[in-house]
Amino acid sequence: MGDSKRLASIDVLRGLAAILVVLQHSVEHYDNTLIHYVHQNVINFGQIGVLVFFMISGYVIPYSQAGSGRDLKSFWLARVFRIYPLYIFVILINLFITFALFRTSVPNLGQALLAHIIFVQEWIGLPNFGGPSWTLFLELIWYGLFAILVFVRREKDAGLLYWGLMACLAAFLVLNVTLQRQLPFGKIAFLVSFFLGYITYLFRTGRLGLDRYRLYFGTSLVLTLVIMFVSYAVFRDDAKPGISFLCILLNWLTATAVFLGLLFLKSDGYSRVLVYLGTISYSIYLLHDTVVYLFRYSRIDSMIYVPLTLPITVALAHLTYTYVERPGIRIGKTLTGRPKAPVPTASLPPE
């Protein structure tokens, strides 16, 4: 998307999501029983932020591809130069901190760095230097699914993806009930949030009717929450600490309400601060863990450093966006010769 064509509501959503994730990972370092209880049992700002990010990605990927037709080579080049320059920079910074500042040895470093290529290091229990990059693996899965839709010429029809998703969710529910045990469905469920964003894009651009939109959105969300209830309430394993089903339910409903609310409610204008935070949100997201852990190992009291985490992260994110992210995006556009995607015409919020 060209800067002049950016959707202000999407940038505001990104800004809010980034703030929520940073706040979550910051206040977790307070030694406060009430805060920890709330994050585990009532509401978790970090999960809300990640869900909003994924819904945005589900919405934005088909939007950004709209001006490129079915050129999958351009699609992948644009994604690579959007994601990897900053990701590699953060890895290098964290490696420097680990070895030069903390002088810490790292087991299986070679394997870990290879796993970083497709963002699976945290998923398979290897050392991580890429910030909270476990979400990028799910992004990669979504890019692959969308590329398949483009290849089979179904990127404007959600039916294929919907029925495939419903089949997978139903199979997981049957497996859950059959085994009668808590299964690790939490991270897998995030893939549903991409679908919710995707069908919202199709609906707003007139490619999906209201009735089917309601059906697809409602059934996929409800079935996801049913599986969450079965796994994390009915068959909850007390030996595996984790957030409660009530917390999961409130997180998903809140994220959905925030996403749909900002997309569909008209506004006369948005905060320039939030819009800019959305612009640099990827830098904020990948950098904030580094800031938190530098503070943590500096032995500064959490009452001092937690309030400083967000402003310092934003300041650093401004620099990395300017000198790492944006140049990478420009290189990607140059290599692909990619035209700017047209702004969707269906009920856009004012810029």
Secondary structure as the mmCIF struct_conf table of DSSP 4:
data_model
#
loop_
_struct_conf.conf_type_id
_struct_conf.id
_struct_conf.beg_label_comp_id
_struct_conf.beg_label_asym_id
_struct_conf.beg_label_seq_id
_struct_conf.end_label_comp_id
_struct_conf.end_label_asym_id
_struct_conf.end_label_seq_id
HELX_RH_3T_P HELX_RH_3T_P1 ASP A 3 LYS A 5
HELX_RH_AL_P HELX_RH_AL_P1 ALA A 8 VAL A 27
TURN_TY1_P TURN_TY1_P1 GLU A 28 HIS A 29
BEND BEND1 TYR A 30 TYR A 30
HELX_RH_AL_P HELX_RH_AL_P2 THR A 33 ASN A 41
TURN_TY1_P TURN_TY1_P2 VAL A 42 VAL A 42
HELX_RH_AL_P HELX_RH_AL_P3 PHE A 45 GLN A 65
HELX_RH_3T_P HELX_RH_3T_P2 ALA A 66 SER A 68
TURN_TY1_P TURN_TY1_P3 GLY A 69 ARG A 70
HELX_RH_AL_P HELX_RH_AL_P4 LEU A 72 PHE A 96
HELX_RH_PI_P HELX_RH_PI_P1 ILE A 97 LEU A 101
BEND BEND2 PHE A 102 PHE A 102
TURN_TY1_P TURN_TY1_P4 PRO A 107 ASN A 108
HELX_RH_AL_P HELX_RH_AL_P5 LEU A 109 HIS A 116
TURN_TY1_P TURN_TY1_P5 ILE A 117 PHE A 119
TURN_TY1_P TURN_TY1_P6 GLN A 121 GLY A 125
BEND BEND3 GLY A 130 PRO A 132
TURN_TY1_P TURN_TY1_P7 SER A 133 SER A 133
HELX_RH_AL_P HELX_RH_AL_P6 TRP A 134 PHE A 151
TURN_TY1_P TURN_TY1_P8 VAL A 152 ARG A 153
TURN_TY1_P TURN_TY1_P9 GLU A 155 LYS A 156
HELX_RH_AL_P HELX_RH_AL_P7 GLY A 159 LEU A 179
TURN_TY1_P TURN_TY1_P10 GLN A 180 GLN A 180
BEND BEND4 ARG A 181 ARG A 181
HELX_RH_AL_P HELX_RH_AL_P8 GLY A 186 ARG A 204
TURN_TY1_P TURN_TY1_P11 THR A 205 GLY A 206
BEND BEND5 ARG A 207 LEU A 208
HELX_RH_AL_P HELX_RH_AL_P9 LEU A 210 PHE A 229
HELX_RH_PI_P HELX_RH_PI_P2 VAL A 230 VAL A 234
TURN_TY1_P TURN_TY1_P12 PHE A 235 PHE A 235
TURN_TY1_P TURN_TY1_P13 ASP A 238 ALA A 239
BEND BEND6 LYS A 240 LYS A 240
HELX_RH_AL_P HELX_RH_AL_P10 PHE A 245 PHE A 264
BEND BEND7 LEU A 265 LEU A 265
BEND BEND8 ASP A 268 ASP A 268
HELX_RH_AL_P HELX_RH_AL_P11 ARG A 272 THR A 279
TURN_TY1_P TURN_TY1_P14 ILE A 280 ILE A 280
HELX_RH_AL_P HELX_RH_AL_P12 SER A 281 TYR A 297
TURN_TY1_P TURN_TY1_P15 SER A 298 ARG A 299
HELX_RH_AL_P HELX_RH_AL_P13 SER A 302 THR A 320
HELX_RH_PI_P HELX_RH_PI_P3 TYR A 321 GLU A 325
HELX_RH_AL_P HELX_RH_AL_P14 ARG A 326 THR A 336
TURN_TY1_P TURN_TY1_P16 GLY A 337 GLY A 337
HELX_LH_PP_P HELX_LH_PP_P1 ARG A 338 PRO A 344
BEND BEND9 ALA A 346 SER A 347
HELX_LH_PP_P HELX_LH_PP_P2 LEU A 348 PRO A 350
#
